Amino acid sequence: MSDPLILPIHGKAPRIHDSAFIAPGCKIIGDVEIGPDASIWYNCTIRADVNRIVIGARSNVQDGSVIHCESPSPRHPDGFATLIGDDVLIGHLAMVHGCVLEDRAFVGLGSIVMDGCRIGSDGMLGAGAMLTSGKVIGPRQLW
């Protein structure tokens, strides 16, 4: 298994806190910030080539997950950054794209969270679910 691949793109390099764990096989690219004690597990891809990605303290991104963001467009001039709060859990093989996951949110394994979505604090998206563009899971709600 290969060491993590940490790459700058478009003049922006990942910023990873010294206490964060990045497993072998991960690819972290571009304008990514990973907070203290966060963990990114085997074979995850986190690519911030067209907007930024922030992963908060103690958040956990499990094996094989993909995190990306959305570029600006005429309809969405700012695009969609991916902003992940503190103590968030993203299950295995999840796809998280251009959305906000507030503190202690949970994304079940194999789930998809699309552009413009928000999962509130302590909100949960069950395994295998798809949260389509613009949907909001409120605080402490389960979908």
ChimeraX commands (.cxc) that place a marker at each C-alpha (Angstrom):
marker #1 position 0.00,0.00,0.00 radius 0.5
marker #1 position 1.34,3.42,-0.89 radius 0.5
marker #1 position 1.94,6.37,1.37 radius 0.5
marker #1 position -0.69,9.11,1.27 radius 0.5
marker #1 position -0.44,11.37,-1.78 radius 0.5
marker #1 position -0.56,15.04,-0.73 radius 0.5
marker #1 position -0.60,17.37,-3.75 radius 0.5
marker #1 position -0.97,21.09,-4.36 radius 0.5
marker #1 position -3.08,22.22,-7.30 radius 0.5
marker #1 position -3.64,25.70,-8.75 radius 0.5
marker #1 position -1.16,27.10,-6.20 radius 0.5
marker #1 position -3.02,25.74,-3.16 radius 0.5
marker #1 position -1.64,22.97,-0.97 radius 0.5
marker #1 position -3.40,20.87,1.69 radius 0.5
marker #1 position -3.01,22.04,5.30 radius 0.5
marker #1 position -3.08,19.06,7.63 radius 0.5
marker #1 position -2.82,19.44,11.41 radius 0.5
marker #1 position 0.12,17.55,12.91 radius 0.5
marker #1 position -2.18,15.43,15.09 radius 0.5
marker #1 position -4.40,14.29,12.20 radius 0.5
marker #1 position -4.06,10.72,10.92 radius 0.5
marker #1 position -3.89,10.13,7.17 radius 0.5
marker #1 position -3.85,6.42,6.23 radius 0.5
marker #1 position -1.80,4.95,3.40 radius 0.5
marker #1 position -3.45,5.07,-0.01 radius 0.5
marker #1 position -5.24,8.39,0.58 radius 0.5
marker #1 position -5.08,11.22,-1.93 radius 0.5
marker #1 position -5.46,14.76,-0.59 radius 0.5
marker #1 position -5.33,17.44,-3.25 radius 0.5
marker #1 position -5.56,21.23,-3.31 radius 0.5
marker #1 position -7.28,23.67,-0.95 radius 0.5
marker #1 position -7.97,21.17,1.85 radius 0.5
marker #1 position -7.76,21.91,5.57 radius 0.5
marker #1 position -7.80,18.98,8.02 radius 0.5
marker #1 position -8.18,19.80,11.73 radius 0.5
marker #1 position -6.67,18.40,14.91 radius 0.5
marker #1 position -7.14,14.70,15.68 radius 0.5
marker #1 position -9.14,14.13,12.48 radius 0.5
marker #1 position -8.67,10.76,10.80 radius 0.5
marker #1 position -8.79,9.96,7.10 radius 0.5
marker #1 position -8.77,6.21,6.54 radius 0.5
marker #1 position -7.48,3.98,3.76 radius 0.5
marker #1 position -7.96,4.91,0.11 radius 0.5
marker #1 position -10.00,8.07,0.60 radius 0.5
marker #1 position -9.82,10.83,-2.00 radius 0.5
marker #1 position -10.25,14.45,-0.90 radius 0.5
marker #1 position -9.92,16.78,-3.90 radius 0.5
marker #1 position -10.33,20.55,-3.60 radius 0.5
marker #1 position -9.42,21.62,-7.10 radius 0.5
marker #1 position -12.36,23.96,-7.81 radius 0.5
marker #1 position -13.37,25.14,-4.32 radius 0.5
marker #1 position -12.26,24.50,-0.75 radius 0.5
marker #1 position -12.76,21.60,1.65 radius 0.5
marker #1 position -12.55,21.92,5.45 radius 0.5
marker #1 position -12.62,18.92,7.79 radius 0.5
marker #1 position -12.98,19.79,11.47 radius 0.5
marker #1 position -11.39,18.50,14.63 radius 0.5
marker #1 position -11.83,14.83,15.50 radius 0.5
marker #1 position -13.85,14.13,12.36 radius 0.5
marker #1 position -13.52,10.66,10.87 radius 0.5
marker #1 position -13.64,9.85,7.15 radius 0.5
marker #1 position -13.76,6.09,6.71 radius 0.5
marker #1 position -12.22,3.86,4.05 radius 0.5
marker #1 position -12.82,4.56,0.38 radius 0.5
marker #1 position -14.86,7.74,0.80 radius 0.5
marker #1 position -14.66,10.57,-1.73 radius 0.5
marker #1 position -14.98,14.25,-0.79 radius 0.5
marker #1 position -15.14,16.90,-3.51 radius 0.5
marker #1 position -16.60,20.38,-4.03 radius 0.5
marker #1 position -18.37,22.30,-6.80 radius 0.5
marker #1 position -16.97,25.10,-8.91 radius 0.5
marker #1 position -18.66,28.49,-9.36 radius 0.5
marker #1 position -21.26,28.69,-12.12 radius 0.5
marker #1 position -23.74,31.29,-13.40 radius 0.5
marker #1 position -26.45,29.70,-11.24 radius 0.5
marker #1 position -24.20,29.39,-8.15 radius 0.5
marker #1 position -21.55,32.14,-8.38 radius 0.5
marker #1 position -19.69,30.92,-5.28 radius 0.5
marker #1 position -19.97,27.25,-6.17 radius 0.5
marker #1 position -20.19,24.91,-3.20 radius 0.5
marker #1 position -17.32,24.40,-0.79 radius 0.5
marker #1 position -17.46,21.26,1.35 radius 0.5
marker #1 position -17.46,22.27,5.00 radius 0.5
marker #1 position -17.31,19.47,7.57 radius 0.5
marker #1 position -17.59,20.41,11.24 radius 0.5
marker #1 position -16.09,18.88,14.35 radius 0.5
marker #1 position -16.74,15.28,15.46 radius 0.5
marker #1 position -18.38,14.31,12.15 radius 0.5
marker #1 position -18.43,10.66,11.07 radius 0.5
marker #1 position -18.47,9.78,7.36 radius 0.5
marker #1 position -18.95,6.04,6.81 radius 0.5
marker #1 position -17.11,3.77,4.39 radius 0.5
marker #1 position -17.49,4.45,0.65 radius 0.5
marker #1 position -19.55,7.62,1.13 radius 0.5
marker #1 position -19.60,10.38,-1.50 radius 0.5
marker #1 position -19.71,13.90,-0.06 radius 0.5
marker #1 position -19.92,16.70,-2.65 radius 0.5
marker #1 position -20.22,20.46,-2.15 radius 0.5
marker #1 position -22.21,20.41,1.09 radius 0.5
marker #1 position -22.15,21.36,4.77 radius 0.5
marker #1 position -21.98,18.76,7.54 radius 0.5
marker #1 position -22.41,20.49,10.89 radius 0.5
marker #1 position -20.81,19.32,14.14 radius 0.5
marker #1 position -21.46,15.67,15.04 radius 0.5
marker #1 position -23.29,14.93,11.79 radius 0.5
marker #1 position -23.30,11.31,10.61 radius 0.5
marker #1 position -23.19,10.09,7.00 radius 0.5
marker #1 position -23.89,6.36,6.78 radius 0.5
marker #1 position -21.73,4.00,4.76 radius 0.5
marker #1 position -22.29,4.08,1.03 radius 0.5
marker #1 position -24.37,7.28,1.24 radius 0.5
marker #1 position -24.26,10.20,-1.19 radius 0.5
marker #1 position -24.59,13.86,-0.16 radius 0.5
marker #1 position -24.91,16.23,-3.14 radius 0.5
marker #1 position -24.28,19.92,-3.84 radius 0.5
marker #1 position -25.92,22.49,-1.60 radius 0.5
marker #1 position -27.08,20.00,1.02 radius 0.5
marker #1 position -26.77,20.53,4.74 radius 0.5
marker #1 position -26.86,18.02,7.57 radius 0.5
marker #1 position -27.46,19.81,10.87 radius 0.5
marker #1 position -25.73,19.20,14.18 radius 0.5
marker #1 position -26.31,15.61,15.35 radius 0.5
marker #1 position -28.24,14.91,12.12 radius 0.5
marker #1 position -27.95,11.47,10.53 radius 0.5
marker #1 position -28.17,10.16,6.97 radius 0.5
marker #1 position -28.65,6.39,7.01 radius 0.5
marker #1 position -26.50,3.86,5.16 radius 0.5
marker #1 position -27.00,3.69,1.41 radius 0.5
marker #1 position -29.14,6.86,1.28 radius 0.5
marker #1 position -28.89,9.69,-1.25 radius 0.5
marker #1 position -29.46,13.29,-0.20 radius 0.5
marker #1 position -30.24,15.11,-3.46 radius 0.5
marker #1 position -29.09,18.66,-4.24 radius 0.5
marker #1 position -30.22,21.36,-1.86 radius 0.5
marker #1 position -31.91,19.12,0.73 radius 0.5
marker #1 position -31.53,19.87,4.44 radius 0.5
marker #1 position -31.51,17.42,7.33 radius 0.5
marker #1 position -32.22,19.44,10.46 radius 0.5
marker #1 position -30.41,19.14,13.78 radius 0.5
marker #1 position -31.00,15.77,15.49 radius 0.5
marker #1 position -33.02,14.43,12.53 radius 0.5
marker #1 position -32.59,10.96,11.05 radius 0.5
marker #1 position -33.16,10.34,7.31 radius 0.5
marker link #1:1,2 radius 0.2
marker link #1:2,3 radius 0.2
marker link #1:3,4 radius 0.2
marker link #1:4,5 radius 0.2
marker link #1:5,6 radius 0.2
marker link #1:6,7 radius 0.2
marker link #1:7,8 radius 0.2
marker link #1:8,9 radius 0.2
marker link #1:9,10 radius 0.2
marker link #1:10,11 radius 0.2
marker link #1:11,12 radius 0.2
marker link #1:12,13 radius 0.2
marker link #1:13,14 radius 0.2
marker link #1:14,15 radius 0.2
marker link #1:15,16 radius 0.2
marker link #1:16,17 radius 0.2
marker link #1:17,18 radius 0.2
marker link #1:18,19 radius 0.2
marker link #1:19,20 radius 0.2
marker link #1:20,21 radius 0.2
marker link #1:21,22 radius 0.2
marker link #1:22,23 radius 0.2
marker link #1:23,24 radius 0.2
marker link #1:24,25 radius 0.2
marker link #1:25,26 radius 0.2
marker link #1:26,27 radius 0.2
marker link #1:27,28 radius 0.2
marker link #1:28,29 radius 0.2
marker link #1:29,30 radius 0.2
marker link #1:30,31 radius 0.2
marker link #1:31,32 radius 0.2
marker link #1:32,33 radius 0.2
marker link #1:33,34 radius 0.2
marker link #1:34,35 radius 0.2
marker link #1:35,36 radius 0.2
marker link #1:36,37 radius 0.2
marker link #1:37,38 radius 0.2
marker link #1:38,39 radius 0.2
marker link #1:39,40 radius 0.2
marker link #1:40,41 radius 0.2
marker link #1:41,42 radius 0.2
marker link #1:42,43 radius 0.2
marker link #1:43,44 radius 0.2
marker link #1:44,45 radius 0.2
marker link #1:45,46 radius 0.2
marker link #1:46,47 radius 0.2
marker link #1:47,48 radius 0.2
marker link #1:48,49 radius 0.2
marker link #1:49,50 radius 0.2
marker link #1:50,51 radius 0.2
marker link #1:51,52 radius 0.2
marker link #1:52,53 radius 0.2
marker link #1:53,54 radius 0.2
marker link #1:54,55 radius 0.2
marker link #1:55,56 radius 0.2
marker link #1:56,57 radius 0.2
marker link #1:57,58 radius 0.2
marker link #1:58,59 radius 0.2
marker link #1:59,60 radius 0.2
marker link #1:60,61 radius 0.2
marker link #1:61,62 radius 0.2
marker link #1:62,63 radius 0.2
marker link #1:63,64 radius 0.2
marker link #1:64,65 radius 0.2
marker link #1:65,66 radius 0.2
marker link #1:66,67 radius 0.2
marker link #1:67,68 radius 0.2
marker link #1:68,69 radius 0.2
marker link #1:69,70 radius 0.2
marker link #1:70,71 radius 0.2
marker link #1:71,72 radius 0.2
marker link #1:72,73 radius 0.2
marker link #1:73,74 radius 0.2
marker link #1:74,75 radius 0.2
marker link #1:75,76 radius 0.2
marker link #1:76,77 radius 0.2
marker link #1:77,78 radius 0.2
marker link #1:78,79 radius 0.2
marker link #1:79,80 radius 0.2
marker link #1:80,81 radius 0.2
marker link #1:81,82 radius 0.2
marker link #1:82,83 radius 0.2
marker link #1:83,84 radius 0.2
marker link #1:84,85 radius 0.2
marker link #1:85,86 radius 0.2
marker link #1:86,87 radius 0.2
marker link #1:87,88 radius 0.2
marker link #1:88,89 radius 0.2
marker link #1:89,90 radius 0.2
marker link #1:90,91 radius 0.2
marker link #1:91,92 radius 0.2
marker link #1:92,93 radius 0.2
marker link #1:93,94 radius 0.2
marker link #1:94,95 radius 0.2
marker link #1:95,96 radius 0.2
marker link #1:96,97 radius 0.2
marker link #1:97,98 radius 0.2
marker link #1:98,99 radius 0.2
marker link #1:99,100 radius 0.2
marker link #1:100,101 radius 0.2
marker link #1:101,102 radius 0.2
marker link #1:102,103 radius 0.2
marker link #1:103,104 radius 0.2
marker link #1:104,105 radius 0.2
marker link #1:105,106 radius 0.2
marker link #1:106,107 radius 0.2
marker link #1:107,108 radius 0.2
marker link #1:108,109 radius 0.2
marker link #1:109,110 radius 0.2
marker link #1:110,111 radius 0.2
marker link #1:111,112 radius 0.2
marker link #1:112,113 radius 0.2
marker link #1:113,114 radius 0.2
marker link #1:114,115 radius 0.2
marker link #1:115,116 radius 0.2
marker link #1:116,117 radius 0.2
marker link #1:117,118 radius 0.2
marker link #1:118,119 radius 0.2
marker link #1:119,120 radius 0.2
marker link #1:120,121 radius 0.2
marker link #1:121,122 radius 0.2
marker link #1:122,123 radius 0.2
marker link #1:123,124 radius 0.2
marker link #1:124,125 radius 0.2
marker link #1:125,126 radius 0.2
marker link #1:126,127 radius 0.2
marker link #1:127,128 radius 0.2
marker link #1:128,129 radius 0.2
marker link #1:129,130 radius 0.2
marker link #1:130,131 radius 0.2
marker link #1:131,132 radius 0.2
marker link #1:132,133 radius 0.2
marker link #1:133,134 radius 0.2
marker link #1:134,135 radius 0.2
marker link #1:135,136 radius 0.2
marker link #1:136,137 radius 0.2
marker link #1:137,138 radius 0.2
marker link #1:138,139 radius 0.2
marker link #1:139,140 radius 0.2
marker link #1:140,141 radius 0.2
marker link #1:141,142 radius 0.2
marker link #1:142,143 radius 0.2
view
